[in-house]
Amino acid sequence: MYKINVSERYGRNWNDTEDAYKFFFRVEDDCPFRAKIVAQRLNEQYPTPEYNVTFYKTTATYKEVDLEDFGA
């Protein structure tokens, strides 16, 4: 799963050292190629520093467990 977060700048942070951003919207996609294209387009449409576009890959692992381990 890929997540693209877009945040909007609203001012400076508490100690005035950098810009502060608030969550604006998120796009989620399972296809890495499509997600990359969407992220690139969002970067063009929502330019820095007014907006901050971040791109994440969500990873998960699964392990089969015996139900007796849970007292079932």
C-alpha positions as CSV (number, residue, x, y, z in Angstrom):
1,M,0.0,0.0,0.0
2,Y,1.3,3.4,-0.9
3,K,0.1,6.6,0.8
4,I,0.6,10.2,-0.4
5,N,-0.1,12.9,2.1
6,V,-0.6,16.5,1.2
7,S,-0.2,19.1,4.0
8,E,-0.8,22.8,3.8
9,R,1.5,25.4,5.4
10,Y,-0.3,27.5,8.0
11,G,2.6,29.4,9.6
12,R,5.8,28.8,11.5
13,N,6.4,26.1,14.2
14,W,6.4,26.9,17.9
15,N,10.1,28.1,18.0
16,D,10.0,29.8,14.6
17,T,12.7,27.5,13.0
18,E,10.7,26.1,10.1
19,D,7.3,26.1,8.4
20,A,4.4,24.2,10.1
21,Y,2.0,22.2,8.1
22,K,-1.5,20.7,8.7
23,F,-3.0,17.7,7.1
24,F,-4.9,18.5,3.9
25,F,-5.7,15.2,2.2
26,R,-4.4,11.7,1.5
27,V,-4.4,9.4,-1.5
28,E,-3.9,5.6,-1.1
29,D,-3.1,3.2,-3.9
30,D,-1.9,-0.4,-4.2
31,C,0.0,0.1,-7.5
32,P,3.5,1.5,-7.1
33,F,3.7,2.8,-10.7
34,R,0.4,4.6,-10.5
35,A,1.1,6.0,-7.0
36,K,4.4,7.4,-8.2
37,I,2.7,9.2,-11.1
38,V,0.0,10.6,-8.8
39,A,2.7,11.8,-6.3
40,Q,4.6,13.5,-9.1
41,R,1.4,15.2,-10.3
42,L,0.5,16.3,-6.8
43,N,4.0,17.8,-6.4
44,E,3.4,19.9,-9.5
45,Q,-0.1,20.9,-8.5
46,Y,0.7,21.6,-4.8
47,P,4.1,23.3,-4.8
48,T,6.6,23.7,-2.0
49,P,6.7,25.6,0.4
50,E,2.9,26.3,0.4
51,Y,2.3,22.6,0.5
52,N,4.2,19.5,1.6
53,V,3.7,16.3,-0.4
54,T,5.1,13.1,1.3
55,F,5.1,9.6,-0.2
56,Y,5.0,6.5,2.0
57,K,5.2,2.8,1.4
58,T,3.3,0.7,4.0
59,T,4.8,-2.6,4.8
60,A,3.3,-5.4,6.8
61,T,4.3,-8.9,7.8
62,Y,2.1,-11.8,8.8
63,K,3.0,-14.8,10.9
64,E,0.7,-17.8,11.5
65,V,0.2,-18.5,15.2
66,D,-1.3,-21.5,17.0
67,L,-4.6,-20.6,18.7
68,E,-3.5,-22.5,21.8
69,D,-0.9,-19.7,22.3
70,F,-3.9,-17.4,23.0
71,G,-5.7,-19.8,25.3
72,A,-8.4,-20.6,22.8
